Amino acid sequence: MTAVQEERTTEELKALAERAGRELEDATALEILRWAAGTFGKRFCVTSSMEDAVVAHLASRALPGVDVVFLDTGYHFPETIGTRDAVEAVMDVNVITLTPRQTVAEQDAEYGPKLHDRDPDLCCALRKVKPLEEGLAGYQAWATGLRRDESETRANTPVVGWDEKRGKVKISPIAKWSQEDVQTYVTEHGVLTNPLLTDGYASVGCAPCTRRVLEGEDARAGRWSGRSKTECGLHG
């Protein structure tokens, strides 16, 4: 497959995203990623929280050597960093680690310790949203592992949509999958997953803002527990 990596205007990209969202709604995850690879080539990347490597694995089948962008916030569990290192070592992907402009110590010096407790939105903006915005600058499209069944805020996630904030095509190839679908793929393909997923965590983020979930809670309930906040700002 030869990818067309032409320059497109923002309006062209937006129209492309909206059309693909309709046409690919019933496509498989791999078909969606093959479309992305053929349309954007090296101007396409996957983002991964290293909760699991399902989308990275799928994308590597569509575009071997695909860029996999990981945000190292400085607050990750050791298991998450270990998962990133393992993905880089064994999969046909190019892991790119982004870091915030400030270390945790530098942020503490400017804003005070534990900003994540006092103003989690600002902490996420500094350590996640801004670094990703800068890291995606050279791409026309990016893929995520968002799923509609994860929470009410993600229930309408399109398989291909328009990221208005960044002016890029946003691809969620497993949006229609269930947790059972994810587990089936992991088992069938021997895909790496974060060890915390077998230790009571259903969604893995920064250590200070993530807890184990209780029976009956949705997958995102362990993130920013006790607050109205449900998203870090990367997805809206």
Solvent accessible surface area in square Angstrom, and as a share of the most:
residue,aa,sasa,rsa
1,M,164,0.73
2,T,128,0.74
3,A,26,0.20
4,V,78,0.45
5,Q,84,0.37
6,E,89,0.40
7,E,132,0.59
8,R,41,0.15
9,T,81,0.47
10,T,77,0.45
11,E,122,0.55
12,E,94,0.42
13,L,12,0.06
14,K,62,0.26
15,A,51,0.39
16,L,23,0.11
17,A,0,0.00
18,E,84,0.37
19,R,106,0.39
20,A,5,0.04
21,G,16,0.15
22,R,170,0.62
23,E,123,0.55
24,L,28,0.14
25,E,57,0.26
26,D,134,0.69
27,A,17,0.13
28,T,79,0.46
29,A,5,0.04
30,L,24,0.12
31,E,86,0.39
32,I,0,0.00
33,L,0,0.00
34,R,108,0.40
35,W,57,0.20
36,A,0,0.00
37,A,2,0.02
38,G,19,0.18
39,T,18,0.11
40,F,0,0.00
41,G,2,0.02
42,K,104,0.44
43,R,59,0.21
44,F,3,0.01
45,C,0,0.00
46,V,0,0.00
47,T,22,0.13
48,S,17,0.11
49,S,60,0.39
50,M,0,0.00
51,E,32,0.15
52,D,33,0.17
53,A,1,0.00
54,V,0,0.00
55,V,11,0.06
56,A,2,0.01
57,H,36,0.16
58,L,4,0.02
59,A,1,0.00
60,S,15,0.10
61,R,103,0.37
62,A,14,0.11
63,L,32,0.16
64,P,91,0.57
65,G,22,0.22
66,V,0,0.00
67,D,15,0.08
68,V,0,0.00
69,V,2,0.01
70,F,1,0.00
71,L,20,0.10
72,D,33,0.17
73,T,1,0.00
74,G,48,0.46
75,Y,31,0.12
76,H,33,0.15
77,F,25,0.10
78,P,107,0.68
79,E,63,0.28
80,T,1,0.01
81,I,45,0.23
82,G,37,0.36
83,T,6,0.04
84,R,39,0.14
85,D,66,0.34
86,A,33,0.25
87,V,0,0.00
88,E,91,0.41
89,A,83,0.64
90,V,105,0.60
91,M,26,0.12
92,D,85,0.44
93,V,18,0.10
94,N,73,0.37
95,V,17,0.10
96,I,55,0.28
97,T,54,0.31
98,L,28,0.14
99,T,88,0.51
100,P,16,0.10
101,R,190,0.69
102,Q,48,0.21
103,T,78,0.45
104,V,38,0.22
105,A,73,0.56
106,E,88,0.39
107,Q,0,0.00
108,D,40,0.21
109,A,94,0.73
110,E,111,0.50
111,Y,72,0.28
112,G,20,0.19
113,P,94,0.59
114,K,126,0.53
115,L,4,0.02
116,H,18,0.08
117,D,67,0.35
118,R,133,0.49
119,D,56,0.29
120,P,13,0.08
121,D,89,0.46
122,L,60,0.30
123,C,8,0.05
124,C,11,0.07
125,A,39,0.30
126,L,50,0.25
127,R,7,0.03
128,K,17,0.07
129,V,25,0.14
130,K,86,0.36
131,P,8,0.05
132,L,2,0.01
133,E,74,0.33
134,E,71,0.32
135,G,22,0.21
136,L,0,0.00
137,A,76,0.59
138,G,49,0.47
139,Y,26,0.10
140,Q,7,0.03
141,A,0,0.00
142,W,1,0.00
143,A,0,0.00
144,T,3,0.02
145,G,35,0.33
146,L,12,0.06
147,R,17,0.06
148,R,65,0.24
149,D,76,0.40
150,E,17,0.08
151,S,18,0.12
152,E,164,0.73
153,T,88,0.51
154,R,21,0.08
155,A,48,0.37
156,N,141,0.72
157,T,15,0.08
158,P,68,0.43
159,V,0,0.00
160,V,3,0.02
161,G,10,0.09
162,W,44,0.15
163,D,11,0.06
164,E,124,0.56
165,K,107,0.46
166,R,31,0.11
167,G,24,0.23
168,K,21,0.09
169,V,0,0.00
170,K,31,0.13
171,I,0,0.00
172,S,2,0.01
173,P,2,0.01
174,I,7,0.04
175,A,0,0.00
176,K,81,0.34
177,W,48,0.17
178,S,42,0.27
179,Q,98,0.43
180,E,133,0.60
181,D,62,0.32
182,V,7,0.04
183,Q,96,0.43
184,T,66,0.39
185,Y,17,0.07
186,V,17,0.10
187,T,100,0.58
188,E,124,0.56
189,H,73,0.33
190,G,66,0.63
191,V,12,0.07
192,L,56,0.28
193,T,48,0.28
194,N,0,0.00
195,P,74,0.46
196,L,10,0.05
197,L,53,0.26
198,T,126,0.73
199,D,66,0.34
200,G,37,0.36
201,Y,22,0.08
202,A,37,0.29
203,S,8,0.05
204,V,3,0.02
205,G,5,0.05
206,C,17,0.10
207,A,38,0.30
208,P,59,0.37
209,C,24,0.14
210,T,15,0.09
211,R,79,0.29
212,R,120,0.44
213,V,37,0.21
214,L,119,0.59
215,E,184,0.82
216,G,84,0.81
217,E,61,0.27
218,D,73,0.38
219,A,26,0.20
220,R,23,0.08
221,A,30,0.23
222,G,1,0.01
223,R,21,0.08
224,W,11,0.04
225,S,55,0.36
226,G,88,0.84
227,R,111,0.41
228,S,116,0.75
229,K,26,0.11
230,T,61,0.36
231,E,35,0.16
232,C,12,0.07
233,G,17,0.16
234,L,22,0.11
235,H,50,0.22
236,G,81,0.78
